[in-house]
Amino acid sequence: MRLVGGVAVILGLLGIFATLADGNLVGIVLSVLFIGGGVFLLKRSGGGRRTDSVPRPAR
């Protein structure tokens, strides 16, 4: 899912830059959807996890 999410974000960014020159609203909306879906997939796959510097207490 990480690879697909990353590719979707990259395609969305490229699509935004390509359609901004034309002013095509449909292309801009589709690009934003690609970016949103890619970010969702990246978050879902655990791409944004942080490691705690302080260990958790034992239960």
Backbone torsions as a table, in degrees:
resi	resn	phi	psi	omega
1	MET	NA	-27.5	179.6
2	ARG	-64.8	-41.9	-179.3
3	LEU	-65.8	-44.8	179.9
4	VAL	-64.6	-40.6	178.1
5	GLY	-63.7	-42.7	178.7
6	GLY	-64.8	-41.3	178.5
7	VAL	-65.9	-39.3	179.8
8	ALA	-64.1	-40.5	178.7
9	VAL	-65.1	-43.5	-179.6
10	ILE	-64.4	-44.1	178.2
11	LEU	-64.5	-36.9	177.4
12	GLY	-64.7	-42.7	178.0
13	LEU	-64.6	-43.0	177.1
14	LEU	-63.0	-39.2	179.0
15	GLY	-65.4	-38.6	178.4
16	ILE	-62.0	-48.1	-178.1
17	PHE	-66.2	-33.8	180.0
18	ALA	-71.5	-37.6	-175.9
19	THR	-88.1	-17.4	177.5
20	LEU	-65.1	-34.5	179.4
21	ALA	-66.8	-35.2	-179.9
22	ASP	-84.5	-25.3	-175.9
23	GLY	77.3	25.5	-178.9
24	ASN	-80.0	110.3	-176.1
25	LEU	-67.7	-37.5	180.0
26	VAL	-64.1	-41.7	178.4
27	GLY	-65.2	-37.2	178.7
28	ILE	-66.4	-43.1	179.6
29	VAL	-64.4	-42.7	178.0
30	LEU	-63.8	-38.2	178.5
31	SER	-65.6	-40.4	178.0
32	VAL	-65.0	-37.7	177.0
33	LEU	-65.5	-39.1	176.5
34	PHE	-62.0	-44.3	-179.6
35	ILE	-64.7	-44.8	179.2
36	GLY	-62.4	-43.3	177.7
37	GLY	-65.0	-38.5	178.3
38	GLY	-66.7	-40.8	177.7
39	VAL	-65.4	-40.1	177.3
40	PHE	-60.5	-45.1	179.4
41	LEU	-65.1	-37.9	178.7
42	LEU	-66.5	-40.8	177.7
43	LYS	-66.6	-39.9	-177.8
44	ARG	-66.9	-32.0	-178.0
45	SER	-82.7	-2.6	177.1
46	GLY	90.9	22.9	-179.2
47	GLY	-71.3	-20.7	-176.0
48	GLY	-106.7	20.1	-178.1
49	ARG	-73.4	139.8	175.7
50	ARG	-108.7	146.5	175.1
51	THR	-94.6	137.1	179.3
52	ASP	-78.2	133.4	178.5
53	SER	-78.9	-22.5	178.0
54	VAL	-103.9	124.6	-179.5
55	PRO	-67.3	148.3	179.0
56	ARG	-74.1	147.9	178.7
57	PRO	-70.0	148.3	-179.9
58	ALA	-70.9	146.1	179.0
59	ARG	-85.5	NA	NA
